[in-house]
């Protein structure tokens, strides 16, 4: 069983930076290593969308809207996943969710295995 807890959200001005963290709690120490991790976000009135994915081998995938501005990373020893967000824009305002799942399932909202509770990011001009 895996549980995820996000932190690091808050309010920032346009062009600013935030670093989100996701703490992973596992029943078995080996479970975390075999799961891909991702960050999703959901803006008010919109569908949840994929932001970034990192595999167990640390290969990464990003949404076009955040490429070059956001960086996803993971530390398996500390069981944490991070999302460094730079050059933030008002359209980045959303609740950000940490997610865990099997390699192909992580890319689809409906097949994500575990969700965190979300952390709010607000970017103001």
C-alpha positions as CSV (number, residue, x, y, z in Angstrom):
1,X,0.0,0.0,0.0
2,X,1.3,3.5,-0.9
3,X,0.2,6.8,0.4
4,X,1.2,10.2,-1.0
5,X,1.3,13.6,0.8
6,X,2.1,16.8,-1.1
7,X,3.6,20.0,0.3
8,X,5.1,23.3,-0.9
9,X,2.1,24.9,-2.5
10,X,1.4,28.6,-2.0
11,X,1.0,32.0,-3.6
12,X,3.6,33.5,-5.9
13,X,3.8,36.3,-8.4
14,X,4.3,35.9,-12.1
15,X,7.8,34.8,-12.9
16,X,8.4,33.4,-9.5
17,X,9.3,29.8,-8.4
18,X,7.9,27.1,-6.2
19,X,9.1,23.6,-5.3
20,X,6.5,21.0,-4.6
21,X,7.3,17.9,-2.7
22,X,5.6,14.5,-2.4
23,X,6.3,12.2,0.5
24,X,5.7,8.6,-0.2
25,X,4.7,6.2,2.5
26,X,4.9,2.5,1.7
27,X,4.2,-0.7,3.5
28,X,7.0,-2.5,1.8
29,X,10.2,-0.7,0.9
30,X,10.4,-2.3,-2.6
31,X,7.0,-1.0,-3.8
32,X,8.1,2.6,-4.4
33,X,10.9,1.5,-6.6
34,X,8.7,-0.1,-9.2
35,X,6.2,2.7,-9.6
36,X,6.3,5.6,-11.9
37,X,5.5,8.9,-10.3
38,X,3.8,12.0,-11.7
39,X,2.4,15.4,-11.0
40,X,-1.0,16.3,-12.3
41,X,-2.9,19.6,-11.8
42,X,-6.5,20.7,-11.9
43,X,-7.5,24.3,-12.4
44,X,-10.9,25.5,-11.3
45,X,-13.6,24.3,-13.7
46,X,-11.2,22.3,-15.8
47,X,-10.2,18.6,-16.1
48,X,-7.2,17.2,-14.3
49,X,-4.2,17.2,-16.6
50,X,-0.8,15.6,-16.6
51,X,2.1,17.9,-15.8
52,X,5.1,15.6,-15.6
53,X,6.1,12.0,-15.2
54,X,9.3,10.3,-13.9
55,X,9.9,6.6,-14.2
56,X,11.8,4.4,-11.8
57,X,14.8,4.8,-14.2
58,X,14.3,8.5,-14.0
59,X,13.3,9.1,-17.5
60,X,11.0,12.1,-17.7
61,X,8.1,13.4,-19.7
62,X,6.5,16.8,-19.6
63,X,3.4,18.5,-20.8
64,X,4.2,21.0,-23.6
65,X,2.9,23.8,-21.5
66,X,5.6,23.3,-18.8
67,X,8.6,22.2,-20.8
68,X,11.7,24.2,-20.0
69,X,10.1,25.7,-16.9
70,X,9.3,22.7,-14.6
71,X,11.6,19.9,-13.5
72,X,10.4,16.6,-11.9
73,X,12.9,14.6,-9.8
74,X,12.8,11.7,-7.4
75,X,14.9,10.4,-4.5
76,X,14.1,6.7,-4.0
77,X,16.2,6.5,-0.8
78,X,14.2,9.4,0.8
79,X,11.0,8.3,-0.9
80,X,10.2,11.7,-2.2
81,X,9.3,13.3,-5.5
82,X,9.7,16.9,-6.3
83,X,8.4,19.4,-8.9
84,X,10.6,22.5,-9.3
85,X,8.4,25.2,-11.0
86,X,10.1,28.2,-12.4
87,X,8.9,31.2,-14.5
88,X,5.4,30.6,-13.2
89,X,2.5,32.0,-15.2
90,X,-1.1,32.8,-14.1
91,X,-2.3,29.7,-16.1
92,X,-0.2,27.5,-13.8
93,X,-2.7,28.3,-11.0
94,X,-4.2,24.9,-10.0
95,X,-4.3,22.2,-7.3
96,X,-1.3,20.0,-7.9
97,X,-1.6,16.3,-7.2
98,X,1.1,13.7,-6.8
99,X,0.4,10.4,-8.4
100,X,1.8,6.9,-8.5
101,X,1.2,4.0,-10.8
102,X,2.4,1.4,-13.2
103,X,4.5,2.7,-16.1
104,X,1.7,2.9,-18.8
105,X,-1.1,3.6,-16.3
106,X,0.4,6.7,-14.9
107,X,-0.3,8.7,-18.1
108,X,-4.1,8.3,-17.8
109,X,-6.1,9.9,-15.0
110,X,-8.4,7.0,-14.9
111,X,-5.7,4.4,-14.3
112,X,-3.5,6.2,-11.8
113,X,-3.3,3.9,-8.8
114,X,-2.7,6.3,-5.9
115,X,-3.4,10.0,-5.5
116,X,-2.3,12.6,-3.0
117,X,-4.7,15.1,-1.5
118,X,-3.4,18.0,-3.5
119,X,-1.7,21.3,-2.8
120,X,-2.8,24.7,-4.2
121,X,-0.6,26.8,-6.3
122,X,-1.7,30.4,-7.0
123,X,0.2,32.6,-9.5
124,X,-0.9,36.3,-9.5
125,X,0.1,39.1,-11.8
